Amino acid sequence: MIIWSGWGMLSALIAGAGLVGSVLLDPALARLGVPTPTGVILVWIVAAGFNWWLGTRLNNRPGRELLDPRTGQTVILRSRHTLFWIPMQYYSVLMVLLGVLAIIGAMHAGTSGRPV
């Protein structure tokens, strides 16, 4: 079960698009002579940057200020955009780590003597 609030589910969709993009872009760049992990690095950095930008933009919107007539207190209503109770911009760190792990895996597969 996936738990999100607001547009937080977009983080999972952006990560999925990053995964698909790295799978599609990496062989295409390899055919052009670009080293193998370069496509993975580019895709995950772009996905993480876009997710950070979108998450901070959505979560830093000003709230709606209401006045409680009985107590006279001000209440600020804000929409939060989270995935599993974590604000969506912080999933950018996880995306960068996934890119680093993919690079380490590609380098390890290249040195083990197995065909890549």
MODELLER restraints for C-alpha pairs under 7 A, 6 or more apart:
rsr = mdl.restraints
at = mdl.atoms
rsr.add(forms.Gaussian(group=physical.xy_distance, feature=features.Distance(at['CA:3:A'], at['CA:83:A']), mean=6.05, stdev=0.5))
rsr.add(forms.Gaussian(group=physical.xy_distance, feature=features.Distance(at['CA:3:A'], at['CA:84:A']), mean=5.20, stdev=0.5))
rsr.add(forms.Gaussian(group=physical.xy_distance, feature=features.Distance(at['CA:4:A'], at['CA:82:A']), mean=5.39, stdev=0.5))
rsr.add(forms.Gaussian(group=physical.xy_distance, feature=features.Distance(at['CA:4:A'], at['CA:83:A']), mean=4.30, stdev=0.5))
rsr.add(forms.Gaussian(group=physical.xy_distance, feature=features.Distance(at['CA:4:A'], at['CA:84:A']), mean=5.76, stdev=0.5))
rsr.add(forms.Gaussian(group=physical.xy_distance, feature=features.Distance(at['CA:4:A'], at['CA:85:A']), mean=6.96, stdev=0.5))
rsr.add(forms.Gaussian(group=physical.xy_distance, feature=features.Distance(at['CA:5:A'], at['CA:80:A']), mean=6.44, stdev=0.5))
rsr.add(forms.Gaussian(group=physical.xy_distance, feature=features.Distance(at['CA:5:A'], at['CA:81:A']), mean=5.23, stdev=0.5))
rsr.add(forms.Gaussian(group=physical.xy_distance, feature=features.Distance(at['CA:5:A'], at['CA:82:A']), mean=5.21, stdev=0.5))
rsr.add(forms.Gaussian(group=physical.xy_distance, feature=features.Distance(at['CA:5:A'], at['CA:83:A']), mean=6.64, stdev=0.5))
rsr.add(forms.Gaussian(group=physical.xy_distance, feature=features.Distance(at['CA:6:A'], at['CA:79:A']), mean=6.76, stdev=0.5))
rsr.add(forms.Gaussian(group=physical.xy_distance, feature=features.Distance(at['CA:6:A'], at['CA:80:A']), mean=5.97, stdev=0.5))
rsr.add(forms.Gaussian(group=physical.xy_distance, feature=features.Distance(at['CA:6:A'], at['CA:81:A']), mean=4.48, stdev=0.5))
rsr.add(forms.Gaussian(group=physical.xy_distance, feature=features.Distance(at['CA:6:A'], at['CA:82:A']), mean=6.79, stdev=0.5))
rsr.add(forms.Gaussian(group=physical.xy_distance, feature=features.Distance(at['CA:7:A'], at['CA:81:A']), mean=5.16, stdev=0.5))
rsr.add(forms.Gaussian(group=physical.xy_distance, feature=features.Distance(at['CA:8:A'], at['CA:81:A']), mean=4.49, stdev=0.5))
rsr.add(forms.Gaussian(group=physical.xy_distance, feature=features.Distance(at['CA:8:A'], at['CA:82:A']), mean=4.31, stdev=0.5))
rsr.add(forms.Gaussian(group=physical.xy_distance, feature=features.Distance(at['CA:8:A'], at['CA:83:A']), mean=4.92, stdev=0.5))
rsr.add(forms.Gaussian(group=physical.xy_distance, feature=features.Distance(at['CA:8:A'], at['CA:88:A']), mean=5.46, stdev=0.5))
rsr.add(forms.Gaussian(group=physical.xy_distance, feature=features.Distance(at['CA:9:A'], at['CA:83:A']), mean=6.07, stdev=0.5))
rsr.add(forms.Gaussian(group=physical.xy_distance, feature=features.Distance(at['CA:11:A'], at['CA:51:A']), mean=6.37, stdev=0.5))
rsr.add(forms.Gaussian(group=physical.xy_distance, feature=features.Distance(at['CA:11:A'], at['CA:88:A']), mean=5.93, stdev=0.5))
rsr.add(forms.Gaussian(group=physical.xy_distance, feature=features.Distance(at['CA:11:A'], at['CA:91:A']), mean=6.79, stdev=0.5))
rsr.add(forms.Gaussian(group=physical.xy_distance, feature=features.Distance(at['CA:14:A'], at['CA:47:A']), mean=6.32, stdev=0.5))
rsr.add(forms.Gaussian(group=physical.xy_distance, feature=features.Distance(at['CA:14:A'], at['CA:51:A']), mean=6.89, stdev=0.5))
rsr.add(forms.Gaussian(group=physical.xy_distance, feature=features.Distance(at['CA:15:A'], at['CA:47:A']), mean=6.79, stdev=0.5))
rsr.add(forms.Gaussian(group=physical.xy_distance, feature=features.Distance(at['CA:15:A'], at['CA:95:A']), mean=6.73, stdev=0.5))
rsr.add(forms.Gaussian(group=physical.xy_distance, feature=features.Distance(at['CA:18:A'], at['CA:43:A']), mean=5.84, stdev=0.5))
rsr.add(forms.Gaussian(group=physical.xy_distance, feature=features.Distance(at['CA:18:A'], at['CA:44:A']), mean=5.84, stdev=0.5))
rsr.add(forms.Gaussian(group=physical.xy_distance, feature=features.Distance(at['CA:18:A'], at['CA:47:A']), mean=5.76, stdev=0.5))
rsr.add(forms.Gaussian(group=physical.xy_distance, feature=features.Distance(at['CA:21:A'], at['CA:43:A']), mean=6.36, stdev=0.5))
rsr.add(forms.Gaussian(group=physical.xy_distance, feature=features.Distance(at['CA:22:A'], at['CA:39:A']), mean=6.08, stdev=0.5))
rsr.add(forms.Gaussian(group=physical.xy_distance, feature=features.Distance(at['CA:22:A'], at['CA:40:A']), mean=4.95, stdev=0.5))
rsr.add(forms.Gaussian(group=physical.xy_distance, feature=features.Distance(at['CA:22:A'], at['CA:43:A']), mean=5.70, stdev=0.5))
rsr.add(forms.Gaussian(group=physical.xy_distance, feature=features.Distance(at['CA:25:A'], at['CA:39:A']), mean=5.73, stdev=0.5))
rsr.add(forms.Gaussian(group=physical.xy_distance, feature=features.Distance(at['CA:26:A'], at['CA:36:A']), mean=6.22, stdev=0.5))
rsr.add(forms.Gaussian(group=physical.xy_distance, feature=features.Distance(at['CA:26:A'], at['CA:39:A']), mean=4.57, stdev=0.5))
rsr.add(forms.Gaussian(group=physical.xy_distance, feature=features.Distance(at['CA:26:A'], at['CA:40:A']), mean=6.27, stdev=0.5))
rsr.add(forms.Gaussian(group=physical.xy_distance, feature=features.Distance(at['CA:29:A'], at['CA:39:A']), mean=6.61, stdev=0.5))
rsr.add(forms.Gaussian(group=physical.xy_distance, feature=features.Distance(at['CA:30:A'], at['CA:36:A']), mean=5.68, stdev=0.5))
rsr.add(forms.Gaussian(group=physical.xy_distance, feature=features.Distance(at['CA:37:A'], at['CA:103:A']), mean=5.47, stdev=0.5))
rsr.add(forms.Gaussian(group=physical.xy_distance, feature=features.Distance(at['CA:37:A'], at['CA:106:A']), mean=6.73, stdev=0.5))
rsr.add(forms.Gaussian(group=physical.xy_distance, feature=features.Distance(at['CA:40:A'], at['CA:99:A']), mean=6.23, stdev=0.5))
rsr.add(forms.Gaussian(group=physical.xy_distance, feature=features.Distance(at['CA:41:A'], at['CA:99:A']), mean=5.89, stdev=0.5))
rsr.add(forms.Gaussian(group=physical.xy_distance, feature=features.Distance(at['CA:44:A'], at['CA:95:A']), mean=6.15, stdev=0.5))
rsr.add(forms.Gaussian(group=physical.xy_distance, feature=features.Distance(at['CA:44:A'], at['CA:96:A']), mean=6.03, stdev=0.5))
rsr.add(forms.Gaussian(group=physical.xy_distance, feature=features.Distance(at['CA:44:A'], at['CA:99:A']), mean=5.50, stdev=0.5))
rsr.add(forms.Gaussian(group=physical.xy_distance, feature=features.Distance(at['CA:45:A'], at['CA:96:A']), mean=6.29, stdev=0.5))
rsr.add(forms.Gaussian(group=physical.xy_distance, feature=features.Distance(at['CA:48:A'], at['CA:92:A']), mean=4.34, stdev=0.5))
rsr.add(forms.Gaussian(group=physical.xy_distance, feature=features.Distance(at['CA:48:A'], at['CA:95:A']), mean=5.63, stdev=0.5))
rsr.add(forms.Gaussian(group=physical.xy_distance, feature=features.Distance(at['CA:48:A'], at['CA:96:A']), mean=6.36, stdev=0.5))
rsr.add(forms.Gaussian(group=physical.xy_distance, feature=features.Distance(at['CA:49:A'], at['CA:92:A']), mean=6.91, stdev=0.5))
rsr.add(forms.Gaussian(group=physical.xy_distance, feature=features.Distance(at['CA:51:A'], at['CA:89:A']), mean=5.85, stdev=0.5))
rsr.add(forms.Gaussian(group=physical.xy_distance, feature=features.Distance(at['CA:51:A'], at['CA:92:A']), mean=5.97, stdev=0.5))
rsr.add(forms.Gaussian(group=physical.xy_distance, feature=features.Distance(at['CA:52:A'], at['CA:89:A']), mean=4.31, stdev=0.5))
rsr.add(forms.Gaussian(group=physical.xy_distance, feature=features.Distance(at['CA:52:A'], at['CA:92:A']), mean=5.75, stdev=0.5))
rsr.add(forms.Gaussian(group=physical.xy_distance, feature=features.Distance(at['CA:55:A'], at['CA:88:A']), mean=5.16, stdev=0.5))
rsr.add(forms.Gaussian(group=physical.xy_distance, feature=features.Distance(at['CA:55:A'], at['CA:89:A']), mean=4.27, stdev=0.5))
rsr.add(forms.Gaussian(group=physical.xy_distance, feature=features.Distance(at['CA:56:A'], at['CA:89:A']), mean=5.92, stdev=0.5))
rsr.add(forms.Gaussian(group=physical.xy_distance, feature=features.Distance(at['CA:58:A'], at['CA:81:A']), mean=6.96, stdev=0.5))
rsr.add(forms.Gaussian(group=physical.xy_distance, feature=features.Distance(at['CA:59:A'], at['CA:80:A']), mean=5.86, stdev=0.5))
rsr.add(forms.Gaussian(group=physical.xy_distance, feature=features.Distance(at['CA:59:A'], at['CA:81:A']), mean=6.20, stdev=0.5))
rsr.add(forms.Gaussian(group=physical.xy_distance, feature=features.Distance(at['CA:63:A'], at['CA:76:A']), mean=5.70, stdev=0.5))
rsr.add(forms.Gaussian(group=physical.xy_distance, feature=features.Distance(at['CA:63:A'], at['CA:77:A']), mean=5.26, stdev=0.5))
rsr.add(forms.Gaussian(group=physical.xy_distance, feature=features.Distance(at['CA:63:A'], at['CA:78:A']), mean=4.51, stdev=0.5))
rsr.add(forms.Gaussian(group=physical.xy_distance, feature=features.Distance(at['CA:64:A'], at['CA:76:A']), mean=5.43, stdev=0.5))
rsr.add(forms.Gaussian(group=physical.xy_distance, feature=features.Distance(at['CA:64:A'], at['CA:77:A']), mean=5.03, stdev=0.5))
rsr.add(forms.Gaussian(group=physical.xy_distance, feature=features.Distance(at['CA:64:A'], at['CA:78:A']), mean=6.51, stdev=0.5))
rsr.add(forms.Gaussian(group=physical.xy_distance, feature=features.Distance(at['CA:65:A'], at['CA:74:A']), mean=6.66, stdev=0.5))
rsr.add(forms.Gaussian(group=physical.xy_distance, feature=features.Distance(at['CA:65:A'], at['CA:75:A']), mean=5.77, stdev=0.5))
rsr.add(forms.Gaussian(group=physical.xy_distance, feature=features.Distance(at['CA:65:A'], at['CA:76:A']), mean=4.48, stdev=0.5))
rsr.add(forms.Gaussian(group=physical.xy_distance, feature=features.Distance(at['CA:65:A'], at['CA:77:A']), mean=6.40, stdev=0.5))
rsr.add(forms.Gaussian(group=physical.xy_distance, feature=features.Distance(at['CA:66:A'], at['CA:74:A']), mean=5.66, stdev=0.5))
rsr.add(forms.Gaussian(group=physical.xy_distance, feature=features.Distance(at['CA:66:A'], at['CA:75:A']), mean=5.12, stdev=0.5))
rsr.add(forms.Gaussian(group=physical.xy_distance, feature=features.Distance(at['CA:66:A'], at['CA:76:A']), mean=6.18, stdev=0.5))
rsr.add(forms.Gaussian(group=physical.xy_distance, feature=features.Distance(at['CA:67:A'], at['CA:73:A']), mean=5.83, stdev=0.5))
rsr.add(forms.Gaussian(group=physical.xy_distance, feature=features.Distance(at['CA:67:A'], at['CA:74:A']), mean=4.58, stdev=0.5))
rsr.add(forms.Gaussian(group=physical.xy_distance, feature=features.Distance(at['CA:67:A'], at['CA:75:A']), mean=6.14, stdev=0.5))
rsr.add(forms.Gaussian(group=physical.xy_distance, feature=features.Distance(at['CA:68:A'], at['CA:74:A']), mean=6.30, stdev=0.5))
rsr.add(forms.Gaussian(group=physical.xy_distance, feature=features.Distance(at['CA:81:A'], at['CA:87:A']), mean=5.93, stdev=0.5))
rsr.add(forms.Gaussian(group=physical.xy_distance, feature=features.Distance(at['CA:81:A'], at['CA:88:A']), mean=6.18, stdev=0.5))
rsr.add(forms.Gaussian(group=physical.xy_distance, feature=features.Distance(at['CA:82:A'], at['CA:88:A']), mean=5.11, stdev=0.5))
rsr.add(forms.Gaussian(group=physical.xy_distance, feature=features.Distance(at['CA:109:A'], at['CA:116:A']), mean=6.30, stdev=0.5))
rsr.add(forms.Gaussian(group=physical.xy_distance, feature=features.Distance(at['CA:110:A'], at['CA:116:A']), mean=6.26, stdev=0.5))
